[in-house]
Amino acid sequence: MIILGDNLIPFEETFYISFIEEIFNSKANSTILFNYDEKILKYCFENNLAFGVIVNTLKESIYANSLQAKYIICTKPLDKSIQDIAENYMFDSKILSIIENCDQLEKIAMDKIDGAIYKNLLG
């Protein structure tokens, strides 16, 4: 299970952005995080950047996976629907559910979601 943002577990460097120009302020080799935006999504894909996309629909998750998102990030109950589709179509992207605290980790695990990301990393 992937856990990003927990104080106990070391995790990769992430950088939340709202605009393409902000990518230039990120640290090298950090994972870019952003709300679904086709321009940013295409830019990250074309430049081979590691990125996670916050999605609100199943269609957005399909596009994110097709453009090689490292992470597809969403809230409940969308996470379970996307995870089921991801398993069926063997997505390369990992599905992360947004959580506020560690008490939610057990529910994420029981729902067999790939992982969790703390809300405070998302802007």
N, C-alpha and C positions, 0 to 999 in steps of 0.2 A: 504494500500500500504506500502510495506517495503522500507525503505530508509536507506542505510548504507553509512556512510562517510560524511554526511552533518553536517556543523558546528552548525546549529540551532537545530537539532534533536539529542538527545542522542541515541547512538546505541551500540550494543554489541561489546565486545573486539574481534578483529580479528588478525590473524597472518599469513602472507603470507610466504610460503615455496617453495623451489625447490627440496629438498631432504628429505627423511624420517628422517634422523638424526636431522634435524632442528626442528622437532616437540618437541624434548626434551628441546628446548630453549623457547618454548611458555609458556604463563601464563596458569595456571590451568583454565579450563572452557572457554577458548577462542575458537573461531571458526577458524579452520585451513582453509586457502585458498590456492589453487594450480592449476596450469595448468594440464589438463587431463594427468594422468600418471597411468597406470594400477597397478603398484606396490604400489604407495602411496594410491590409491583408495582402494585397497584390505586391506592394513595395517589399514587405518582409519576405514573401515567397521569391520574388525576383532577385533579392539580395542575399538569399540563403541565411536569413537570420533565424535564431531560435526564438519562438514566440508562442504566447498563449492568448487565446481569444475568448472574451466573455460573450457568450451567446444568449439569445432569448428565444430562439426557435430551433426546431429540428433542422430546418432548411439551412440556417446559418451554420449549424454544426457540420452539415454535409459539405458545404463550401470550405469551411475551415480545415477539415480533414483533407479534402482534395488539394488544398494549397499548402499542405504539409505543416499544419500547426502542431507544435509539440504538445500543447495542452488545449483542450476545449473545456472552458470553465462555465459553470451554470449553477443555478439554485435548484432546490427541491420544488416540485416533483419532476422537473424536466431532466434532472440528472439520471434518473432510472430509465426513462424513455430513450435518452441518447445512449446510455451504456448498453441497452439491449440492442439497439441498431448497430453500435460500434462492434459488438461481439459478433453479430450476424454477418456484417460486411468486413470484418477484420480490419477496422480502422488502425492506422499507425498512431494516430493521436491518442493521448491518454485523457480520460474524462476526470475532471476535478470538480467536486462539489464545494460551493462556498460555505464556510462555517464561521461562527463567531467565537467559539471556544472549544476546548478539548472534550467537553461532555458530548459533543455531537459526533465524535469519531466512531463510536460504536455503531451508531445508526448507519453511517456511511459504509462501514465494514459489512454490516448485516445486509445492506442493499447491494453489496458486491460492486461498488463504484471503485474505479481505479485509484482514486485518492481524494485528498481534501486540500483546500487552500484557505488560509485565514483571510477574512474580509479586509483586514487592515493593510494587506499588500496591494489591494485593488483601488488605489487612489484615495 
